[in-house]
Amino acid sequence: MTHEHEASVTDRLRRALLAFQSAQRLLLAAERKLKGLPAEEIEAFWAASGGSIERQMVSAATQVVQAFAAFSATGLVASAADRHLVTEAKRYLEETKV
């Protein structure tokens, strides 16, 4: 295993985790914005612009899982905080049945 390869998989994981955190913030902001609105407005939001947020979450979570698999395959060990985010990504994908 070369140092360059380790650096590459580490950077890939770091970028995937940052993208996932960004998508999480967008999702949380949308959920807060929708809180208390009538059901039909909530459904309309998720059918329109909210769908893009959900797709972004799925994509980001998928990237995290893939990047973590590559990272782990090198024998590198992720921090507890990074492992927590990987667990959140896996949980999101399981909950959305992707």
C-alpha positions in Angstrom: 0.0 0.0 0.0 1.5 3.3 -1.1 1.2 6.5 0.8 -0.4 8.1 -2.2 -3.1 5.4 -2.3 -3.8 5.9 1.5 -4.0 9.6 1.0 -6.4 9.2 -1.9 -8.8 6.9 -0.1 -8.6 9.1 3.0 -9.4 12.2 0.9 -12.3 10.4 -0.8 -13.8 9.5 2.6 -13.3 13.0 3.9 -15.0 14.6 0.9 -17.9 12.0 1.0 -18.4 12.7 4.7 -18.5 16.5 4.1 -21.0 16.1 1.3 -23.1 13.9 3.6 -23.1 16.4 6.4 -24.1 19.2 4.0 -27.0 17.1 2.7 -28.0 16.4 6.3 -28.1 20.1 7.0 -30.3 20.7 4.0 -32.7 17.9 5.0 -32.9 19.2 8.5 -33.5 22.7 7.4 -36.3 21.5 5.1 -37.9 19.5 7.8 -37.8 22.5 10.2 -39.3 24.7 7.5 -42.2 22.2 7.0 -43.0 21.7 10.6 -46.6 22.6 11.4 -47.6 23.1 7.8 -50.7 21.3 6.4 -50.1 17.8 5.1 -50.9 18.8 1.5 -48.2 21.5 1.5 -45.7 19.1 3.0 -46.5 16.5 0.3 -46.3 19.1 -2.4 -42.8 20.2 -1.2 -41.5 16.7 -1.2 -42.9 16.0 -4.6 -41.2 19.1 -6.0 -38.0 20.6 -4.6 -37.8 18.3 -1.6 -37.3 15.4 -4.0 -34.0 16.8 -5.0 -32.9 17.1 -1.3 -33.8 13.4 -0.8 -31.9 12.4 -3.9 -28.9 14.4 -2.7 -29.1 12.6 0.6 -29.2 9.1 -1.0 -26.3 10.0 -3.3 -24.2 11.4 -0.4 -25.0 8.4 1.9 -24.1 6.0 -0.9 -20.8 7.8 -1.5 -20.0 7.6 2.2 -20.6 3.8 2.3 -18.5 3.2 -0.8 -15.7 5.5 0.3 -15.6 3.9 3.8 -15.5 0.4 2.2 -12.4 1.5 0.1 -10.9 3.2 3.1 -11.3 0.2 5.3 -10.0 -2.2 2.7 -6.6 -0.4 2.9 -6.4 -1.3 6.6 -6.8 2.3 7.7 -9.0 3.1 10.8 -11.5 5.9 10.9 -12.1 8.1 13.9 -15.1 7.6 16.1 -16.8 10.7 14.7 -16.3 9.5 11.1 -17.6 6.0 12.0 -20.7 7.6 13.5 -21.3 9.4 10.2 -20.9 6.2 8.3 -23.4 4.5 10.6 -25.8 7.4 10.0 -25.4 7.1 6.2 -26.0 3.3 6.3 -29.1 3.9 8.5 -30.5 6.5 6.1 -30.1 4.1 3.2 -31.7 1.3 5.1 -34.6 3.6 6.2 -35.2 4.7 2.6 -34.7 1.2 1.2 -32.1 2.2 -1.3 
